[in-house]
């Protein structure tokens, strides 16, 4: 009985900490996306400038460039989805129906990126 209670408490603690990590990651990605600069070093460009304009640094410029190239403006929605999953994990609410949400996430991001790509 006591072992099961301790196991439950540890699993709940790990779940909440992983939720807080997801929230932090989503906020860092949003900062990297908002401060994206074409002149920063990334996968497609090399810059000899010492100054990186991205607020998250070199890692942020690489992540923002990759996300903008892969899914475009839908990257902001990806951050919103990661933030909402992290807030659900870190709250006291029960995590229900997470598997369909995770499965539908790539489909919704694909639809959003196609939509934004079709705008003039």
C-alpha positions in Angstrom: 0.0 0.0 0.0 2.7 2.4 0.9 4.8 1.5 -2.1 1.9 2.2 -4.4 1.3 5.6 -2.8 5.0 6.5 -3.1 5.1 5.3 -6.8 2.0 7.4 -7.5 3.5 10.5 -5.9 6.8 10.1 -7.8 5.0 9.6 -11.1 2.8 12.6 -10.5 5.9 14.7 -9.7 7.6 13.6 -12.9 4.5 14.4 -14.9 4.2 17.9 -13.4 7.9 18.6 -14.0 7.7 17.4 -17.6 4.7 19.7 -18.0 6.7 22.6 -16.7 9.6 21.7 -19.0 7.2 21.7 -22.0 5.9 25.1 -21.0 9.4 26.5 -20.8 10.4 25.0 -24.1 7.3 26.5 -25.8 8.1 29.9 -24.4 11.7 29.7 -25.5 10.5 28.7 -29.0 8.1 31.6 -29.1 10.9 34.0 -28.2 13.1 32.5 -30.9 10.3 32.9 -33.5 9.5 36.5 -32.6 13.1 37.5 -32.7 14.0 35.7 -35.9 16.4 37.6 -38.1 17.5 36.5 -41.6 21.0 37.7 -41.0 21.6 35.4 -38.0 23.5 32.2 -38.6 21.3 29.2 -39.3 21.2 26.0 -41.3 21.0 27.9 -44.7 23.2 30.9 -43.9 26.6 31.5 -42.3 27.3 34.8 -40.7 30.6 36.1 -39.6 29.0 38.7 -37.4 29.7 38.2 -33.7 26.3 39.7 -32.8 23.3 37.4 -33.0 20.0 39.2 -33.0 17.9 36.3 -31.8 16.9 36.6 -28.1 17.6 32.9 -27.5 21.0 33.0 -29.2 22.5 30.8 -31.8 20.3 27.8 -30.9 17.2 30.0 -31.2 18.2 31.3 -34.6 18.7 27.7 -35.8 15.4 26.5 -34.3 13.4 29.5 -35.7 14.9 29.1 -39.1 14.1 25.4 -39.2 10.5 25.9 -38.0 9.8 28.7 -40.4 11.2 26.6 -43.3 9.3 23.4 -42.3 5.9 24.8 -41.3 6.0 28.5 -41.7 3.7 30.6 -39.6 2.0 27.5 -38.2 5.1 27.3 -35.9 3.3 29.7 -33.6 0.4 27.2 -33.3 2.9 24.4 -32.6 4.1 26.5 -29.6 0.5 26.9 -28.5 -0.1 23.2 -28.7 3.1 22.4 -26.8 2.1 25.0 -24.2 -1.4 23.6 -23.7 -0.1 20.0 -23.4 2.4 21.3 -20.8 -0.2 23.2 -18.8 -2.4 20.1 -18.8 0.5 18.0 -17.5 1.4 20.4 -14.8 -2.1 21.0 -13.5 -4.1 18.9 -11.1 -6.6 18.0 -13.7 -6.6 14.5 -15.1 -4.9 14.1 -18.5 -7.7 12.7 -20.7 -7.7 12.0 -24.4 -4.1 13.0 -24.9 -3.4 10.4 -27.6 -6.0 11.7 -30.1 -4.6 15.2 -29.6 -1.1 14.1 -30.2 -2.2 12.2 -33.3 -4.2 15.2 -34.7 -1.4 17.7 -34.1 0.6 17.0 -37.2 -2.5 16.9 -39.3 -3.7 20.3 -38.0 -0.2 21.8 -38.4 -0.1 20.6 -42.0 -3.5 22.1 -42.7 -2.5 25.4 -41.1 0.8 25.6 -43.0 -1.0 24.9 -46.3 -3.5 27.6 -45.5 -0.9 30.2 -44.7 1.1 29.2 -47.8 -2.0 29.8 -50.0 -2.4 33.4 -48.7 -0.9 36.0 -51.0 
